[in-house]
């Protein structure tokens, strides 16, 4: 099996599939803020292939590298619940 090599055409395809929106936040992606990450992180057994790649806003790059989208959403829920609790005190 040939090793997957990411090419510019792959990035254009992902941008179109994601409608120029971040996979995690929905923020608009531009060529200035775009980063490529694995949907299932390599550290969690994900494969390096086009089907396992997504585009994210640069500000989310490190978070996405080690967590799945679902884990990030759960983490956000915990953070929001904590903020709401603190705002009531």
Backbone as JSON, one array per atom type, in Angstrom:
{
  "sequence": "XXXXXXXXXXXXXXXXXXXXXXXXXXXXXXXXXXXXXXXXXXXXXXXXXXXXXXXXXXXXXXXXXXXXXXXXXXXXXXXXXXXXXXXXX",
  "N": [[0.84, -1.18, 0.0], [0.56, 2.18, -0.87], [2.02, 4.98, 0.7], [0.12, 7.65, 2.05], [0.11, 10.87, 0.66], [-0.25, 14.18, 1.3], [-1.69, 16.66, -0.67], [-2.06, 19.83, -2.4], [-4.49, 19.83, -3.76], [-6.02, 18.13, -2.19], [-6.46, 19.7, 0.07], [-7.98, 21.77, -1.02], [-10.25, 20.27, -1.71], [-11.14, 19.43, 0.85], [-11.69, 21.95, 1.97], [-13.87, 22.75, 0.37], [-15.7, 20.68, 0.94], [-16.12, 21.17, 3.65], [-17.25, 23.61, 3.49], [-15.68, 25.92, 3.77], [-15.45, 26.21, 6.52], [-14.5, 25.78, 9.95], [-13.9, 22.56, 11.24], [-14.39, 22.04, 13.92], [-15.32, 24.44, 15.28], [-16.85, 25.88, 13.48], [-16.06, 28.32, 12.61], [-15.12, 30.7, 10.08], [-12.87, 29.66, 7.59], [-9.73, 30.68, 6.34], [-6.95, 31.11, 4.12], [-5.05, 32.06, 5.78], [-5.59, 31.24, 8.41], [-5.85, 28.52, 8.55], [-5.51, 25.1, 9.49], [-4.45, 21.7, 9.32], [-5.74, 18.74, 10.56], [-6.07, 15.5, 12.13], [-9.07, 13.64, 12.18], [-9.68, 11.43, 13.86], [-7.31, 11.36, 16.18], [-3.84, 10.63, 15.54], [-2.5, 9.75, 17.74], [-4.42, 8.32, 18.98], [-4.82, 6.13, 17.51], [-5.73, 6.75, 14.98], [-5.79, 6.9, 11.37], [-3.45, 8.01, 8.84], [-4.83, 9.37, 6.42], [-6.83, 10.67, 3.71], [-9.57, 10.55, 4.35], [-9.56, 10.76, 7.07], [-8.85, 13.31, 7.7], [-9.23, 16.74, 8.62], [-10.07, 20.23, 8.5], [-9.13, 22.88, 10.55], [-9.55, 25.86, 12.55], [-6.68, 27.76, 13.25], [-6.34, 28.43, 15.97], [-7.37, 26.29, 17.31], [-5.78, 24.13, 16.88], [-3.84, 22.7, 18.57], [-5.5, 21.62, 20.54], [-7.16, 19.92, 18.99], [-5.32, 18.11, 18.1], [-4.92, 16.2, 20.06], [-7.38, 15.34, 20.91], [-10.67, 14.05, 20.19], [-13.4, 15.32, 18.19], [-15.77, 14.97, 19.62], [-14.82, 14.7, 22.25], [-13.79, 17.25, 22.63], [-16.13, 18.76, 22.52], [-17.46, 17.81, 24.81], [-15.65, 18.71, 26.76], [-15.94, 21.46, 26.39], [-18.58, 21.75, 27.28], [-18.26, 21.22, 30.01], [-16.58, 23.35, 30.72], [-18.26, 25.55, 30.14], [-20.39, 25.02, 31.93], [-19.05, 25.34, 34.34], [-18.34, 28.07, 34.16], [-20.88, 29.23, 34.14], [-21.77, 28.48, 36.7], [-19.91, 29.85, 38.28], [-20.6, 32.45, 37.64], [-22.99, 32.79, 38.93], [-22.31, 33.16, 41.56]],
  "CA": [[0.0, 0.0, 0.0], [1.33, 3.41, -0.98], [1.84, 5.94, 1.8], [-0.66, 8.82, 1.68], [0.82, 12.15, 0.58], [-1.19, 15.29, 1.24], [-1.42, 17.59, -1.77], [-2.89, 21.04, -2.4], [-5.84, 19.46, -4.2], [-6.73, 17.56, -1.04], [-6.87, 20.81, 0.92], [-9.11, 22.42, -1.71], [-11.4, 19.37, -1.57], [-11.61, 19.53, 2.24], [-12.3, 23.28, 2.13], [-15.18, 22.73, -0.27], [-16.57, 19.78, 1.71], [-16.43, 21.82, 4.93], [-17.83, 24.92, 3.17], [-14.75, 26.91, 4.29], [-15.74, 26.34, 7.95], [-13.72, 24.95, 10.85], [-14.53, 21.3, 11.6], [-14.75, 22.08, 15.34], [-16.04, 25.63, 15.75], [-17.68, 26.49, 12.45], [-15.48, 29.61, 12.21], [-14.72, 30.76, 8.69], [-11.46, 29.35, 7.33], [-9.03, 31.39, 5.28], [-5.62, 30.55, 3.94], [-4.21, 32.58, 6.86], [-5.88, 30.64, 9.72], [-6.2, 27.11, 8.36], [-4.6, 24.03, 9.92], [-4.93, 20.37, 8.98], [-5.64, 17.82, 11.69], [-6.72, 14.2, 11.96], [-10.36, 13.52, 12.88], [-9.28, 10.56, 14.97], [-5.88, 11.66, 16.32], [-2.89, 9.53, 15.36], [-2.16, 9.25, 19.08], [-5.52, 7.46, 19.41], [-4.96, 5.06, 16.53], [-6.26, 7.21, 13.7], [-4.95, 6.68, 10.19], [-3.06, 9.16, 8.06], [-5.46, 9.24, 5.11], [-7.7, 11.81, 3.43], [-10.85, 10.39, 5.05], [-9.37, 11.06, 8.49], [-8.33, 14.67, 7.82], [-10.17, 17.85, 8.68], [-9.45, 21.55, 8.57], [-9.55, 23.6, 11.75], [-8.98, 27.18, 12.81], [-5.36, 27.63, 13.87], [-6.43, 28.54, 17.42], [-7.82, 24.99, 17.86], [-4.86, 23.09, 16.41], [-3.27, 21.86, 19.63], [-6.59, 20.88, 21.17], [-7.61, 18.87, 18.08], [-4.26, 17.12, 17.9], [-4.95, 15.16, 21.09], [-8.75, 15.02, 21.29], [-11.66, 13.93, 19.12], [-14.4, 16.4, 18.21], [-16.71, 14.68, 20.71], [-14.15, 15.02, 23.51], [-13.71, 18.72, 22.72], [-17.49, 19.25, 22.84], [-17.7, 17.51, 26.24], [-14.81, 19.62, 27.51], [-16.6, 22.77, 26.31], [-19.75, 21.71, 28.17], [-17.75, 21.33, 31.38], [-16.1, 24.72, 30.9], [-19.43, 26.43, 30.19], [-21.1, 24.78, 33.19], [-18.25, 25.97, 35.38], [-18.47, 29.52, 34.02], [-22.24, 29.59, 34.59], [-21.79, 28.34, 38.15], [-19.13, 30.95, 38.86], [-21.29, 33.73, 37.43], [-24.09, 32.88, 39.9], [-21.78, 33.43, 42.9]],
  "C": [[0.89, 1.24, 0.0], [1.0, 4.36, 0.16], [1.1, 7.18, 1.28], [0.19, 10.08, 1.71], [-0.21, 13.25, 0.38], [-0.76, 16.26, 0.14], [-2.39, 18.77, -1.69], [-4.33, 20.73, -2.81], [-6.67, 18.85, -3.08], [-7.26, 18.67, -0.14], [-8.05, 21.54, 0.29], [-10.38, 21.58, -1.58], [-11.99, 19.47, -0.17], [-12.29, 20.88, 2.49], [-13.71, 23.31, 1.54], [-16.16, 21.85, 0.51], [-17.01, 20.43, 3.02], [-17.01, 23.22, 4.74], [-17.02, 26.07, 3.78], [-15.01, 27.22, 5.77], [-14.89, 25.36, 8.75], [-14.53, 23.72, 11.25], [-15.05, 21.31, 13.04], [-15.7, 23.22, 15.66], [-17.02, 26.21, 14.74], [-17.18, 27.87, 12.03], [-15.07, 29.55, 10.74], [-13.21, 30.48, 8.56], [-10.95, 30.19, 6.17], [-7.67, 30.73, 5.13], [-4.66, 31.04, 5.01], [-4.43, 31.87, 8.19], [-6.11, 29.14, 9.68], [-5.09, 26.18, 8.86], [-5.26, 22.7, 9.57], [-4.71, 19.47, 10.19], [-6.34, 16.51, 11.34], [-8.01, 14.16, 12.77], [-10.2, 12.61, 14.09], [-7.77, 10.74, 15.1], [-5.01, 10.42, 16.13], [-2.53, 8.91, 16.7], [-3.24, 8.32, 19.64], [-5.78, 6.36, 18.38], [-5.53, 5.46, 15.19], [-5.27, 6.99, 12.57], [-4.61, 8.0, 9.51], [-3.56, 8.95, 6.64], [-6.44, 10.4, 4.93], [-9.01, 11.73, 4.22], [-10.75, 10.73, 6.53], [-8.78, 12.46, 8.71], [-9.46, 15.68, 7.87], [-9.38, 19.14, 8.76], [-10.02, 22.29, 9.77], [-8.93, 24.98, 11.78], [-7.69, 26.99, 13.59], [-5.43, 27.66, 15.4], [-6.83, 27.22, 18.08], [-6.86, 23.85, 17.56], [-4.36, 22.17, 17.52], [-4.35, 21.03, 20.32], [-7.01, 19.71, 20.29], [-6.57, 17.78, 17.92], [-4.4, 15.94, 18.86], [-6.36, 14.72, 21.48], [-9.63, 14.85, 20.05], [-12.62, 15.11, 19.23], [-15.36, 16.2, 19.39], [-16.1, 15.01, 22.07], [-14.03, 16.53, 23.71], [-15.07, 19.29, 23.1], [-17.79, 19.0, 24.31], [-16.88, 18.44, 27.13], [-15.42, 21.03, 27.52], [-17.82, 22.84, 27.22], [-19.33, 21.89, 29.63], [-17.3, 22.76, 31.66], [-17.27, 25.69, 31.01], [-20.22, 26.25, 31.49], [-20.36, 25.44, 34.34], [-18.39, 27.49, 35.34], [-19.85, 29.98, 34.5], [-22.35, 29.51, 36.1], [-21.05, 29.49, 38.82], [-19.85, 32.28, 38.72], [-22.48, 33.89, 38.37], [-23.62, 33.2, 41.3], [-21.34, 34.85, 43.05]]
}
